[in-house]
Amino acid sequence: MIFIDRINELKALNDRYDSGKAEFIVIYGRRRVGKTELLKQFMNNHDGIIFTM
């Protein structure tokens, strides 16, 4: 899958991750717009798990 034009969203996730606070982030939106791929790209550089429903 091609990952295009999600720099702002990745920056927001990285800012929250780097804040050092415990936070709960909900990612929502229409079907097939790249929500799961956004999480996969973010997790390439971080340790953790992804729970999707």
N, CA, C and O atoms as a Tripos MOL2 file, in Angstrom:
@<TRIPOS>MOLECULE
protein
  212   211    53     0     0
PROTEIN
NO_CHARGES

@<TRIPOS>ATOM
      1 N           0.8450   -1.1800    0.0000 N.3       1 MET1
      2 CA          0.0000    0.0000    0.0000 C.3       1 MET1
      3 C           0.8920    1.2470    0.0000 C.2       1 MET1
      4 O           1.9180    1.2780    0.6800 O.2       1 MET1
      5 N           0.5110    2.2400   -0.7410 N.am      2 ILE2
      6 CA          1.2420    3.4940   -0.8020 C.3       2 ILE2
      7 C           0.7600    4.3820    0.3500 C.2       2 ILE2
      8 O          -0.4410    4.5360    0.5740 O.2       2 ILE2
      9 N           1.7130    4.9540    1.0680 N.am      3 PHE3
     10 CA          1.4040    5.8090    2.2120 C.3       3 PHE3
     11 C           1.7400    7.2420    1.8430 C.2       3 PHE3
     12 O           2.9110    7.6130    1.7620 O.2       3 PHE3
     13 N           0.6970    8.0570    1.6170 N.am      4 ILE4
     14 CA          0.8840    9.4040    1.0810 C.3       4 ILE4
     15 C           0.2200   10.4400    1.9890 C.2       4 ILE4
     16 O          -0.8840   10.2310    2.4920 O.2       4 ILE4
     17 N           0.9170   11.5620    2.1860 N.am      5 ASP5
     18 CA          0.3390   12.7730    2.7710 C.3       5 ASP5
     19 C          -0.2630   12.5720    4.1540 C.2       5 ASP5
     20 O          -1.3750   13.0280    4.4200 O.2       5 ASP5
     21 N           0.4610   11.8950    5.0310 N.am      6 ARG6
     22 CA          0.0150   11.7380    6.4180 C.3       6 ARG6
     23 C           1.0540   12.2810    7.3880 C.2       6 ARG6
     24 O           1.1630   11.8040    8.5170 O.2       6 ARG6
     25 N           1.8120   13.2740    6.9530 N.am      7 ILE7
     26 CA          2.8820   13.8290    7.7770 C.3       7 ILE7
     27 C           2.3100   14.4780    9.0360 C.2       7 ILE7
     28 O           2.8520   14.2860   10.1240 O.2       7 ILE7
     29 N           1.2370   15.2340    8.9080 N.am      8 ASN8
     30 CA          0.6360   15.9000   10.0710 C.3       8 ASN8
     31 C           0.1240   14.8970   11.0900 C.2       8 ASN8
     32 O           0.2950   15.0890   12.2940 O.2       8 ASN8
     33 N          -0.5050   13.8250   10.6120 N.am      9 GLU9
     34 CA         -1.0340   12.8200   11.5170 C.3       9 GLU9
     35 C           0.0890   12.0710   12.2350 C.2       9 GLU9
     36 O          -0.0060   11.8090   13.4340 O.2       9 GLU9
     37 N           1.1580   11.7250   11.5020 N.am     10 LEU10
     38 CA          2.2990   11.0610   12.1290 C.3      10 LEU10
     39 C           2.9700   11.9750   13.1460 C.2      10 LEU10
     40 O           3.3930   11.5160   14.2070 O.2      10 LEU10
     41 N           3.0710   13.2660   12.8330 N.am     11 LYS11
     42 CA          3.6650   14.2100   13.7680 C.3      11 LYS11
     43 C           2.8300   14.2960   15.0360 C.2      11 LYS11
     44 O           3.3830   14.3410   16.1350 O.2      11 LYS11
     45 N           1.5160   14.3200   14.9060 N.am     12 ALA12
     46 CA          0.6410   14.3730   16.0770 C.3      12 ALA12
     47 C           0.8240   13.1370   16.9430 C.2      12 ALA12
     48 O           0.8940   13.2460   18.1670 O.2      12 ALA12
     49 N           0.9010   11.9700   16.3280 N.am     13 LEU13
     50 CA          1.1150   10.7400   17.0980 C.3      13 LEU13
     51 C           2.4740   10.7600   17.7880 C.2      13 LEU13
     52 O           2.5790   10.3860   18.9560 O.2      13 LEU13
     53 N           3.5100   11.1900   17.0820 N.am     14 ASN14
     54 CA          4.8420   11.2620   17.6790 C.3      14 ASN14
     55 C           4.9010   12.2770   18.8200 C.2      14 ASN14
     56 O           5.5620   12.0320   19.8300 O.2      14 ASN14
     57 N           4.2260   13.3960   18.6730 N.am     15 ASP15
     58 CA          4.1920   14.3950   19.7500 C.3      15 ASP15
     59 C           3.5400   13.8240   21.0010 C.2      15 ASP15
     60 O           4.0220   14.0390   22.1140 O.2      15 ASP15
     61 N           2.4480   13.1010   20.8170 N.am     16 ARG16
     62 CA          1.7760   12.4790   21.9650 C.3      16 ARG16
     63 C           2.6630   11.4100   22.6020 C.2      16 ARG16
     64 O           2.7240   11.2960   23.8260 O.2      16 ARG16
     65 N           3.3370   10.6420   21.7800 N.am     17 TYR17
     66 CA          4.2200    9.5820   22.2700 C.3      17 TYR17
     67 C           5.3800   10.1760   23.0670 C.2      17 TYR17
     68 O           5.7620    9.6410   24.1070 O.2      17 TYR17
     69 N           5.9330   11.2740   22.5790 N.am     18 ASP18
     70 CA          7.0950   11.9060   23.2110 C.3      18 ASP18
     71 C           6.7300   12.7630   24.4230 C.2      18 ASP18
     72 O           7.6230   13.2280   25.1320 O.2      18 ASP18
     73 N           5.4520   12.9800   24.6710 N.am     19 SER19
     74 CA          5.0450   13.8510   25.7750 C.3      19 SER19
     75 C           5.3850   13.2570   27.1380 C.2      19 SER19
     76 O           5.5300   13.9920   28.1150 O.2      19 SER19
     77 N           5.5130   11.9460   27.2110 N.am     20 GLY20
     78 CA          5.8310   11.3050   28.4820 C.3      20 GLY20
     79 C           4.6220   11.0810   29.3710 C.2      20 GLY20
     80 O           4.7520   10.5140   30.4560 O.2      20 GLY20
     81 N           3.4520   11.5150   28.9340 N.am     21 LYS21
     82 CA          2.2280   11.3090   29.7010 C.3      21 LYS21
     83 C           1.4880   10.0900   29.1560 C.2      21 LYS21
     84 O           1.6180    9.7320   27.9860 O.2      21 LYS21
     85 N           0.7080    9.4650   30.0360 N.am     22 ALA22
     86 CA         -0.1610    8.3820   29.5850 C.3      22 ALA22
     87 C          -1.3700    9.0060   28.8990 C.2      22 ALA22
     88 O          -2.0710    9.8240   29.4950 O.2      22 ALA22
     89 N          -1.6130    8.6250   27.6580 N.am     23 GLU23
     90 CA         -2.7330    9.1840   26.9050 C.3      23 GLU23
     91 C          -3.4340    8.0720   26.1440 C.2      23 GLU23
     92 O          -2.8190    7.0750   25.7650 O.2      23 GLU23
     93 N          -4.7080    8.2530   25.9310 N.am     24 PHE24
     94 CA         -5.5230    7.3310   25.1480 C.3      24 PHE24
     95 C          -5.9410    8.0650   23.8940 C.2      24 PHE24
     96 O          -6.5970    9.1050   23.9670 O.2      24 PHE24
     97 N          -5.5650    7.5310   22.7420 N.am     25 ILE25
     98 CA         -5.8530    8.1930   21.4710 C.3      25 ILE25
     99 C          -6.7930    7.3200   20.6560 C.2      25 ILE25
    100 O          -6.5220    6.1400   20.4330 O.2      25 ILE25
    101 N          -7.8780    7.8950   20.2210 N.am     26 VAL26
    102 CA         -8.8460    7.1960   19.3770 C.3      26 VAL26
    103 C          -8.6500    7.6870   17.9520 C.2      26 VAL26
    104 O          -8.6490    8.8900   17.6880 O.2      26 VAL26
    105 N          -8.4850    6.7440   17.0430 N.am     27 ILE27
    106 CA         -8.3660    7.0910   15.6260 C.3      27 ILE27
    107 C          -9.6190    6.5720   14.9440 C.2      27 ILE27
    108 O          -9.8980    5.3730   14.9630 O.2      27 ILE27
    109 N         -10.3680    7.4770   14.3460 N.am     28 TYR28
    110 CA        -11.6080    7.0910   13.7130 C.3      28 TYR28
    111 C         -11.7390    7.7930   12.3680 C.2      28 TYR28
    112 O         -11.0310    8.7610   12.0910 O.2      28 TYR28
    113 N         -12.6320    7.3060   11.5520 N.am     29 GLY29
    114 CA        -12.8700    7.9070   10.2510 C.3      29 GLY29
    115 C         -13.5920    6.9370    9.3360 C.2      29 GLY29
    116 O         -13.9550    5.8280    9.7280 O.2      29 GLY29
    117 N         -13.7880    7.3800    8.1220 N.am     30 ARG30
    118 CA        -14.4750    6.5500    7.1380 C.3      30 ARG30
    119 C         -13.6740    5.3000    6.8350 C.2      30 ARG30
    120 O         -12.4950    5.2000    7.1740 O.2      30 ARG30
    121 N         -14.3230    4.3650    6.2020 N.am     31 ARG31
    122 CA        -13.6590    3.1330    5.7950 C.3      31 ARG31
    123 C         -12.6530    3.4040    4.6940 C.2      31 ARG31
    124 O         -12.8560    4.2530    3.8260 O.2      31 ARG31
    125 N         -11.5540    2.6490    4.7570 N.am     32 ARG32
    126 CA        -10.5680    2.6000    3.6830 C.3      32 ARG32
    127 C          -9.8820    3.9510    3.4000 C.2      32 ARG32
    128 O          -9.6210    4.2950    2.2470 O.2      32 ARG32
    129 N          -9.5970    4.7030    4.4690 N.am     33 VAL33
    130 CA         -8.8740    5.9580    4.2930 C.3      33 VAL33
    131 C          -7.4530    5.8790    4.8310 C.2      33 VAL33
    132 O          -6.7020    6.8490    4.7240 O.2      33 VAL33
    133 N          -7.0630    4.7230    5.4170 N.am     34 GLY34
    134 CA         -5.6790    4.5330    5.8350 C.3      34 GLY34
    135 C          -5.4190    4.6150    7.3290 C.2      34 GLY34
    136 O          -4.2910    4.8860    7.7400 O.2      34 GLY34
    137 N          -6.4380    4.3880    8.1500 N.am     35 LYS35
    138 CA         -6.2550    4.4610    9.6000 C.3      35 LYS35
    139 C          -5.2950    3.3810   10.0960 C.2      35 LYS35
    140 O          -4.3900    3.6740   10.8780 O.2      35 LYS35
    141 N          -5.4780    2.1630    9.6620 N.am     36 THR36
    142 CA         -4.6090    1.0730   10.0900 C.3      36 THR36
    143 C          -3.2010    1.2590    9.5450 C.2      36 THR36
    144 O          -2.2280    0.9980   10.2530 O.2      36 THR36
    145 N          -3.0790    1.6980    8.3220 N.am     37 GLU37
    146 CA         -1.7580    1.9330    7.7340 C.3      37 GLU37
    147 C          -1.0330    3.0570    8.4760 C.2      37 GLU37
    148 O           0.1860    2.9980    8.6380 O.2      37 GLU37
    149 N          -1.7580    4.0720    8.9250 N.am     38 LEU38
    150 CA         -1.1690    5.1370    9.7270 C.3      38 LEU38
    151 C          -0.5520    4.5590   10.9970 C.2      38 LEU38
    152 O           0.5690    4.9120   11.3620 O.2      38 LEU38
    153 N          -1.2760    3.6780   11.6640 N.am     39 LEU39
    154 CA         -0.7490    3.0480   12.8780 C.3      39 LEU39
    155 C           0.4500    2.1610   12.5770 C.2      39 LEU39
    156 O           1.4120    2.1400   13.3440 O.2      39 LEU39
    157 N           0.4030    1.4330   11.4780 N.am     40 LYS40
    158 CA          1.5310    0.5790   11.1070 C.3      40 LYS40
    159 C           2.7800    1.4070   10.8400 C.2      40 LYS40
    160 O           3.8730    1.0300   11.2640 O.2      40 LYS40
    161 N           2.6330    2.5220   10.1470 N.am     41 GLN41
    162 CA          3.7680    3.3960    9.8660 C.3      41 GLN41
    163 C           4.3250    3.9820   11.1600 C.2      41 GLN41
    164 O           5.5410    4.0740   11.3260 O.2      41 GLN41
    165 N           3.4550    4.3740   12.0630 N.am     42 PHE42
    166 CA          3.8880    4.9080   13.3460 C.3      42 PHE42
    167 C           4.6390    3.8520   14.1530 C.2      42 PHE42
    168 O           5.6630    4.1530   14.7650 O.2      42 PHE42
    169 N           4.1440    2.6370   14.1590 N.am     43 MET43
    170 CA          4.7440    1.5740   14.9630 C.3      43 MET43
    171 C           6.0520    1.0600   14.3720 C.2      43 MET43
    172 O           6.7810    0.3430   15.0580 O.2      43 MET43
    173 N           6.3740    1.3950   13.1360 N.am     44 ASN44
    174 CA          7.6590    1.0100   12.5690 C.3      44 ASN44
    175 C           8.8160    1.5840   13.3790 C.2      44 ASN44
    176 O           9.8950    0.9920   13.4150 O.2      44 ASN44
    177 N           8.6080    2.7250   14.0280 N.am     45 ASN45
    178 CA          9.6670    3.4020   14.7720 C.3      45 ASN45
    179 C           9.4930    3.3300   16.2850 C.2      45 ASN45
    180 O          10.2740    3.9360   17.0190 O.2      45 ASN45
    181 N           8.4870    2.6010   16.7650 N.am     46 HIS46
    182 CA          8.2040    2.5420   18.1960 C.3      46 HIS46
    183 C           7.8890    1.1050   18.6060 C.2      46 HIS46
    184 O           7.4660    0.2830   17.7930 O.2      46 HIS46
    185 N           8.1070    0.8340   19.8790 N.am     47 ASP47
    186 CA          7.7370   -0.4710   20.4280 C.3      47 ASP47
    187 C           6.2980   -0.4030   20.9090 C.2      47 ASP47
    188 O           5.8650    0.6160   21.4470 O.2      47 ASP47
    189 N           5.5690   -1.4700   20.7210 N.am     48 GLY48
    190 CA          4.2000   -1.5080   21.1970 C.3      48 GLY48
    191 C           3.3730   -2.4810   20.3820 C.2      48 GLY48
    192 O           3.8800   -3.1960   19.5180 O.2      48 GLY48
    193 N           2.0910   -2.4860   20.6800 N.am     49 ILE49
    194 CA          1.1670   -3.3650   19.9620 C.3      49 ILE49
    195 C           0.0180   -2.5240   19.4150 C.2      49 ILE49
    196 O          -0.2550   -1.4280   19.9040 O.2      49 ILE49
    197 N          -0.6330   -3.0420   18.4160 N.am     50 ILE50
    198 CA         -1.7990   -2.3920   17.8230 C.3      50 ILE50
    199 C          -2.9890   -3.3050   18.0570 C.2      50 ILE50
    200 O          -2.9500   -4.4890   17.7230 O.2      50 ILE50
    201 N          -4.0420   -2.7500   18.6300 N.am     51 PHE51
    202 CA         -5.2810   -3.4890   18.8440 C.3      51 PHE51
    203 C          -6.3470   -2.8530   17.9740 C.2      51 PHE51
    204 O          -6.7290   -1.7030   18.1900 O.2      51 PHE51
    205 N          -6.8250   -3.5970   16.9960 N.am     52 THR52
    206 CA         -7.8810   -3.0710   16.1190 C.3      52 THR52
    207 C          -9.1240   -3.9090   16.2470 C.2      52 THR52
    208 O          -9.0590   -5.1030   16.5420 O.2      52 THR52
    209 N         -10.2520   -3.2820   16.0240 N.am     53 MET53
    210 CA        -11.5340   -3.9900   16.0990 C.3      53 MET53
    211 C         -12.2280   -3.9000   14.7700 C.2      53 MET53
    212 O         -13.3270   -4.4300   14.6100 O.2      53 MET53
@<TRIPOS>BOND
     1     1     2 1
     2     2     3 1
     3     3     4 2
     4     3     5 am
     5     5     6 1
     6     6     7 1
     7     7     8 2
     8     7     9 am
     9     9    10 1
    10    10    11 1
    11    11    12 2
    12    11    13 am
    13    13    14 1
    14    14    15 1
    15    15    16 2
    16    15    17 am
    17    17    18 1
    18    18    19 1
    19    19    20 2
    20    19    21 am
    21    21    22 1
    22    22    23 1
    23    23    24 2
    24    23    25 am
    25    25    26 1
    26    26    27 1
    27    27    28 2
    28    27    29 am
    29    29    30 1
    30    30    31 1
    31    31    32 2
    32    31    33 am
    33    33    34 1
    34    34    35 1
    35    35    36 2
    36    35    37 am
    37    37    38 1
    38    38    39 1
    39    39    40 2
    40    39    41 am
    41    41    42 1
    42    42    43 1
    43    43    44 2
    44    43    45 am
    45    45    46 1
    46    46    47 1
    47    47    48 2
    48    47    49 am
    49    49    50 1
    50    50    51 1
    51    51    52 2
    52    51    53 am
    53    53    54 1
    54    54    55 1
    55    55    56 2
    56    55    57 am
    57    57    58 1
    58    58    59 1
    59    59    60 2
    60    59    61 am
    61    61    62 1
    62    62    63 1
    63    63    64 2
    64    63    65 am
    65    65    66 1
    66    66    67 1
    67    67    68 2
    68    67    69 am
    69    69    70 1
    70    70    71 1
    71    71    72 2
    72    71    73 am
    73    73    74 1
    74    74    75 1
    75    75    76 2
    76    75    77 am
    77    77    78 1
    78    78    79 1
    79    79    80 2
    80    79    81 am
    81    81    82 1
    82    82    83 1
    83    83    84 2
    84    83    85 am
    85    85    86 1
    86    86    87 1
    87    87    88 2
    88    87    89 am
    89    89    90 1
    90    90    91 1
    91    91    92 2
    92    91    93 am
    93    93    94 1
    94    94    95 1
    95    95    96 2
    96    95    97 am
    97    97    98 1
    98    98    99 1
    99    99   100 2
   100    99   101 am
   101   101   102 1
   102   102   103 1
   103   103   104 2
   104   103   105 am
   105   105   106 1
   106   106   107 1
   107   107   108 2
   108   107   109 am
   109   109   110 1
   110   110   111 1
   111   111   112 2
   112   111   113 am
   113   113   114 1
   114   114   115 1
   115   115   116 2
   116   115   117 am
   117   117   118 1
   118   118   119 1
   119   119   120 2
   120   119   121 am
   121   121   122 1
   122   122   123 1
   123   123   124 2
   124   123   125 am
   125   125   126 1
   126   126   127 1
   127   127   128 2
   128   127   129 am
   129   129   130 1
   130   130   131 1
   131   131   132 2
   132   131   133 am
   133   133   134 1
   134   134   135 1
   135   135   136 2
   136   135   137 am
   137   137   138 1
   138   138   139 1
   139   139   140 2
   140   139   141 am
   141   141   142 1
   142   142   143 1
   143   143   144 2
   144   143   145 am
   145   145   146 1
   146   146   147 1
   147   147   148 2
   148   147   149 am
   149   149   150 1
   150   150   151 1
   151   151   152 2
   152   151   153 am
   153   153   154 1
   154   154   155 1
   155   155   156 2
   156   155   157 am
   157   157   158 1
   158   158   159 1
   159   159   160 2
   160   159   161 am
   161   161   162 1
   162   162   163 1
   163   163   164 2
   164   163   165 am
   165   165   166 1
   166   166   167 1
   167   167   168 2
   168   167   169 am
   169   169   170 1
   170   170   171 1
   171   171   172 2
   172   171   173 am
   173   173   174 1
   174   174   175 1
   175   175   176 2
   176   175   177 am
   177   177   178 1
   178   178   179 1
   179   179   180 2
   180   179   181 am
   181   181   182 1
   182   182   183 1
   183   183   184 2
   184   183   185 am
   185   185   186 1
   186   186   187 1
   187   187   188 2
   188   187   189 am
   189   189   190 1
   190   190   191 1
   191   191   192 2
   192   191   193 am
   193   193   194 1
   194   194   195 1
   195   195   196 2
   196   195   197 am
   197   197   198 1
   198   198   199 1
   199   199   200 2
   200   199   201 am
   201   201   202 1
   202   202   203 1
   203   203   204 2
   204   203   205 am
   205   205   206 1
   206   206   207 1
   207   207   208 2
   208   207   209 am
   209   209   210 1
   210   210   211 1
   211   211   212 2
@<TRIPOS>SUBSTRUCTURE
     1 MET1         2 RESIDUE 1 A MET
     2 ILE2         6 RESIDUE 1 A ILE
     3 PHE3        10 RESIDUE 1 A PHE
     4 ILE4        14 RESIDUE 1 A ILE
     5 ASP5        18 RESIDUE 1 A ASP
     6 ARG6        22 RESIDUE 1 A ARG
     7 ILE7        26 RESIDUE 1 A ILE
     8 ASN8        30 RESIDUE 1 A ASN
     9 GLU9        34 RESIDUE 1 A GLU
    10 LEU10       38 RESIDUE 1 A LEU
    11 LYS11       42 RESIDUE 1 A LYS
    12 ALA12       46 RESIDUE 1 A ALA
    13 LEU13       50 RESIDUE 1 A LEU
    14 ASN14       54 RESIDUE 1 A ASN
    15 ASP15       58 RESIDUE 1 A ASP
    16 ARG16       62 RESIDUE 1 A ARG
    17 TYR17       66 RESIDUE 1 A TYR
    18 ASP18       70 RESIDUE 1 A ASP
    19 SER19       74 RESIDUE 1 A SER
    20 GLY20       78 RESIDUE 1 A GLY
    21 LYS21       82 RESIDUE 1 A LYS
    22 ALA22       86 RESIDUE 1 A ALA
    23 GLU23       90 RESIDUE 1 A GLU
    24 PHE24       94 RESIDUE 1 A PHE
    25 ILE25       98 RESIDUE 1 A ILE
    26 VAL26      102 RESIDUE 1 A VAL
    27 ILE27      106 RESIDUE 1 A ILE
    28 TYR28      110 RESIDUE 1 A TYR
    29 GLY29      114 RESIDUE 1 A GLY
    30 ARG30      118 RESIDUE 1 A ARG
    31 ARG31      122 RESIDUE 1 A ARG
    32 ARG32      126 RESIDUE 1 A ARG
    33 VAL33      130 RESIDUE 1 A VAL
    34 GLY34      134 RESIDUE 1 A GLY
    35 LYS35      138 RESIDUE 1 A LYS
    36 THR36      142 RESIDUE 1 A THR
    37 GLU37      146 RESIDUE 1 A GLU
    38 LEU38      150 RESIDUE 1 A LEU
    39 LEU39      154 RESIDUE 1 A LEU
    40 LYS40      158 RESIDUE 1 A LYS
    41 GLN41      162 RESIDUE 1 A GLN
    42 PHE42      166 RESIDUE 1 A PHE
    43 MET43      170 RESIDUE 1 A MET
    44 ASN44      174 RESIDUE 1 A ASN
    45 ASN45      178 RESIDUE 1 A ASN
    46 HIS46      182 RESIDUE 1 A HIS
    47 ASP47      186 RESIDUE 1 A ASP
    48 GLY48      190 RESIDUE 1 A GLY
    49 ILE49      194 RESIDUE 1 A ILE
    50 ILE50      198 RESIDUE 1 A ILE
    51 PHE51      202 RESIDUE 1 A PHE
    52 THR52      206 RESIDUE 1 A THR
    53 MET53      210 RESIDUE 1 A MET
